[in-house]
Amino acid sequence: MDYGYSAQYSTTSYGAQGGAGGGGFLNQGSQESPAGGKQNQYGKDTLRPVTIKQILDAQQPHPDAELKIDGTEASHVTFVGQIRNVSTQATNITYKFDDGTGTVEVKQWIDADAGNAMEMDDSKPKLVENTYARVWGRMKAFNTRRHVGSHAIRPIANMNEVQCHLLEATVAHLHITRGPPESAQPQGATINGDVAQQNAGYAGTGGLGSLSPHARRIMQCLQTVEQSNEGLHMHDIAQRLQMDMADVGKGGDELLAQGMIYTTVDDNTWAPLIL
């Protein structure tokens, strides 16, 4: 049967692959705290659109094994859902998300300085119960329970994004389990158990056109400049782009809020989620 799904996959050289990687996988283990876990293998990192049921059904052969979806490692994921409950504590905020396929807890750690700044910024949309949002994060396991440690959470303004995401998760699942249709395969290509990864993002992250000029320049720098596994520090970005540090900070905050970059070794070192 022709499902009409099509995607071309290739491995990128850095960190979290294309903003949505239909079939993007990771070769990383589960972490139980922000500072814990195994050494990152950035060269195989990417981002995969999933449903909550896929997260709950993720397989872990033994406690130290990587979490797998469809038999493939998939630590970094993105999904959309409705916030059913918000529990705020001193060090983290725990959200309970429901997307119609299941419910899962999403934990977002609080940086004290960043938290105070966010409380003073009334312009940023708030995450409240019964609203829809998109989550970017890492799958984690504690005993038999699954949860997600979030890199970023963004409220959804257009409900079409919910339906589009479900289609994207379906495309990724079909591509991994059945392979691409013959018409989408490059000439001479063969299908085996290892599915390559997509670097053309399509998980609802959108393009750069909606960003401010400063944020757009920072994103382009992170996407094109050769860098270490940890990304680029904001001082390095400011020097390369000849930008004021305050403008780099504002642009970085905008990209973090949009889920287009994430922090690595510290709050001022960033790596792209979209390549």
C-alpha distance (Angstrom), angle and dihedral (degrees) to the residues before:
residue distance angle dihedral
M1 . . .
D2 3.79 . .
Y3 3.81 108.5 .
G4 3.79 92.7 -178.4
Y5 3.78 93.7 -130.6
S6 3.75 117.3 144.4
A7 3.79 136.3 173.4
Q8 3.79 135.5 150.7
Y9 3.77 115.2 -139.1
S10 3.78 132.6 -161.1
T11 3.79 134.9 160.5
T12 3.79 118.4 -107.5
S13 3.77 123.5 -148.6
Y14 3.78 98.2 -119.7
G15 3.72 145.9 52.3
A16 3.76 124.3 -66.2
Q17 3.77 107.1 16.7
G18 3.71 129.1 -132.6
G19 3.76 115.4 -26.6
A20 3.65 92.9 -90.2
G21 3.63 113.4 6.9
G22 3.76 106.2 -158.9
G23 3.70 91.8 -137.0
G24 3.76 97.3 5.8
F25 3.76 113.5 162.5
L26 3.75 139.4 -172.9
N27 3.73 134.8 -144.6
Q28 3.77 96.9 -147.6
G29 3.74 137.1 114.0
S30 3.76 132.8 -122.7
Q31 3.78 119.9 -86.3
E32 3.76 127.5 -155.6
S33 3.82 98.3 -164.9
P34 3.81 136.2 26.0
A35 3.81 91.4 -104.5
G36 3.80 99.3 37.7
G37 3.76 135.0 78.0
K38 3.74 139.5 72.6
Q39 3.76 127.2 -44.2
N40 3.80 110.6 -78.6
Q41 3.78 118.7 -110.9
Y42 3.76 96.9 -154.0
G43 3.79 95.5 176.9
K44 3.81 90.5 70.8
D45 3.80 98.8 38.3
T46 3.77 120.7 119.8
L47 3.77 141.5 141.9
R48 3.80 126.6 -102.4
P49 3.83 129.4 -166.6
V50 3.81 110.1 -129.4
T51 3.78 143.4 161.7
I52 3.79 122.7 -117.1
K53 3.80 90.3 -110.8
Q54 3.79 89.4 59.9
I55 3.80 89.4 53.0
L56 3.80 92.1 49.6
D57 3.82 91.0 47.3
A58 3.82 94.4 47.5
Q59 3.78 110.5 132.5
Q60 3.80 126.2 -127.8
P61 3.82 111.9 -178.5
H62 3.82 92.0 -162.7
P63 3.84 135.2 -2.1
D64 3.82 94.1 -92.5
A65 3.78 95.3 44.1
E66 3.78 125.5 105.7
L67 3.79 118.6 -100.2
K68 3.79 111.3 -107.6
I69 3.79 134.8 -161.6
D70 3.81 117.1 -165.5
G71 3.80 87.4 -2.5
T72 3.81 92.9 -59.7
E73 3.80 129.0 105.5
A74 3.78 109.8 -102.7
S75 3.77 114.8 168.7
H76 3.81 101.5 149.1
V77 3.79 112.2 58.4
T78 3.77 140.8 163.2
F79 3.79 126.4 -150.3
V80 3.80 141.0 158.3
G81 3.76 128.6 -132.2
Q82 3.77 148.3 138.2
I83 3.79 119.6 -80.8
R84 3.81 107.1 -122.2
N85 3.79 99.3 173.9
V86 3.80 139.2 9.0
S87 3.80 121.1 -157.2
T88 3.81 116.2 -175.2
Q89 3.79 121.0 -160.8
A90 3.79 134.4 170.0
T91 3.80 95.3 -93.6
N92 3.80 104.5 23.7
I93 3.78 147.9 13.0
T94 3.80 118.0 -129.7
Y95 3.80 118.2 -155.6
K96 3.80 124.8 -169.2
F97 3.82 109.7 -144.2
D98 3.81 128.2 -163.7
D99 3.81 122.6 -171.6
G100 3.80 99.1 170.6
T101 3.81 93.5 -96.3
G102 3.81 96.0 70.4
T103 3.80 144.9 -47.2
V104 3.79 129.0 -94.8
E105 3.79 137.0 175.4
V106 3.80 118.2 -116.5
K107 3.79 117.3 -161.2
Q108 3.78 121.4 -157.4
W109 3.80 117.1 -171.5
I110 3.80 117.6 -137.2
D111 3.78 123.2 -131.5
A112 3.82 106.4 -153.0
D113 3.82 95.9 -139.3
A114 3.80 93.6 42.2
G115 3.81 90.5 46.5
N116 3.80 92.6 55.7
A117 3.80 90.7 48.5
M118 3.81 91.9 50.7
E119 3.81 91.9 50.9
M120 3.81 89.0 56.9
D121 3.82 93.7 47.1
D122 3.80 107.2 81.7
S123 3.82 92.2 171.6
K124 3.82 94.0 75.6
P125 3.82 116.2 88.9
K126 3.79 114.5 -108.5
L127 3.79 126.3 -127.9
V128 3.79 107.0 -128.6
E129 3.79 135.9 163.4
N130 3.82 120.0 -76.3
T131 3.80 93.6 21.0
Y132 3.80 125.6 112.7
A133 3.80 123.2 -115.8
R134 3.79 141.6 169.1
V135 3.80 119.7 -122.1
W136 3.79 128.4 -155.9
G137 3.78 114.4 -170.4
R138 3.76 153.0 108.9
M139 3.79 125.8 -75.0
K140 3.78 113.1 -121.0
A141 3.78 135.2 -175.6
F142 3.79 133.1 -151.4
N143 3.78 112.1 -177.6
T144 3.81 102.4 -48.4
R145 3.80 96.3 -26.2
R146 3.79 123.1 101.5
H147 3.78 126.1 -151.7
V148 3.79 138.3 157.4
G149 3.78 128.3 -118.2
S150 3.79 103.9 -150.4
H151 3.80 128.3 -136.0
A152 3.79 90.7 -174.2
I153 3.80 141.0 -9.4
R154 3.81 121.6 -158.2
P155 3.82 127.7 -174.3
I156 3.81 114.1 -119.8
A157 3.79 114.7 -120.6
N158 3.82 98.8 178.2
M159 3.81 115.6 50.5
N160 3.81 90.0 -154.1
E161 3.80 85.5 76.8
V162 3.82 89.4 68.1
Q163 3.80 93.6 57.6
C164 3.81 93.0 40.3
H165 3.79 90.7 53.5
L166 3.81 92.5 53.0
L167 3.80 89.0 52.8
E168 3.81 90.9 48.8
A169 3.81 91.4 50.8
T170 3.82 88.4 50.8
V171 3.81 92.1 50.4
A172 3.80 91.0 50.8
H173 3.80 92.5 48.5
L174 3.82 93.4 48.5
H175 3.79 92.9 46.0
I176 3.81 91.9 52.4
T177 3.79 98.0 42.6
R178 3.83 99.6 36.7
G179 3.79 105.3 18.5
P180 3.80 125.5 -126.4
P181 3.82 119.7 -53.0
E182 3.79 114.1 -94.0
S183 3.79 92.4 -106.3
A184 3.81 90.3 59.8
Q185 3.81 96.4 50.3
P186 3.82 118.4 99.6
Q187 3.80 113.9 -115.8
G188 3.79 109.7 -82.7
A189 3.81 93.2 12.9
T190 3.78 119.7 140.0
I191 3.78 131.3 -156.0
N192 3.78 119.4 -128.7
G193 3.78 137.2 157.3
D194 3.80 92.8 -77.9
V195 3.77 114.3 76.7
A196 3.80 116.3 -157.6
Q197 3.76 121.7 -130.1
Q198 3.76 132.4 -106.4
N199 3.76 122.3 -122.7
A200 3.79 97.2 -177.4
G201 3.78 102.5 89.8
Y202 3.77 118.8 -136.0
A203 3.82 106.7 154.7
G204 3.77 97.8 114.3
T205 3.80 95.7 -82.9
G206 3.79 93.9 122.2
G207 3.80 128.7 -152.7
L208 3.79 132.9 -65.5
G209 3.79 95.4 -99.2
S210 3.78 93.9 91.2
L211 3.82 93.3 54.4
S212 3.78 127.1 96.6
P213 3.82 115.6 -103.3
H214 3.82 92.3 -104.6
A215 3.81 93.4 49.1
R216 3.81 91.1 46.6
R217 3.81 92.5 53.1
I218 3.81 91.6 48.1
M219 3.80 91.9 49.4
Q220 3.79 92.2 49.1
C221 3.80 89.5 49.5
L222 3.81 92.3 51.9
Q223 3.80 90.8 47.3
T224 3.79 97.4 49.1
V225 3.81 110.0 27.3
E226 3.80 117.1 92.3
Q227 3.78 107.1 -115.8
S228 3.78 145.1 165.0
N229 3.79 124.3 -93.8
E230 3.79 89.2 -90.6
G231 3.81 96.4 59.9
L232 3.81 123.9 -131.1
H233 3.79 130.5 -42.9
M234 3.80 116.3 -127.5
H235 3.84 90.5 -116.8
D236 3.80 89.5 57.8
I237 3.81 90.8 47.8
A238 3.81 91.6 49.3
Q239 3.81 90.9 50.7
R240 3.80 94.2 47.2
L241 3.81 94.1 47.2
Q242 3.81 96.4 35.6
M243 3.80 88.5 -126.4
D244 3.77 130.8 149.3
M245 3.82 113.6 -102.5
A246 3.81 91.1 -123.3
D247 3.82 90.5 55.9
V248 3.80 91.3 47.8
G249 3.81 89.2 51.1
K250 3.81 92.6 50.8
G251 3.79 92.4 46.0
G252 3.80 91.1 48.3
D253 3.81 91.5 50.6
E254 3.80 89.6 51.6
L255 3.81 92.2 51.4
L256 3.81 92.1 46.0
A257 3.80 90.7 50.9
Q258 3.82 90.0 50.9
G259 3.81 91.5 49.9
M260 3.80 92.0 -120.8
I261 3.82 95.9 122.0
Y262 3.79 135.7 21.6
T263 3.79 135.9 -156.1
T264 3.81 119.5 -104.9
V265 3.82 124.8 177.9
D266 3.81 93.3 1.9
D267 3.81 140.6 -5.9
N268 3.81 92.3 -87.6
T269 3.81 98.5 50.1
W270 3.80 114.2 82.8
A271 3.77 138.8 -170.9
P272 3.82 127.0 -171.5
L273 3.78 124.2 -107.5
I274 3.81 88.2 -167.2
L275 3.79 121.6 58.4
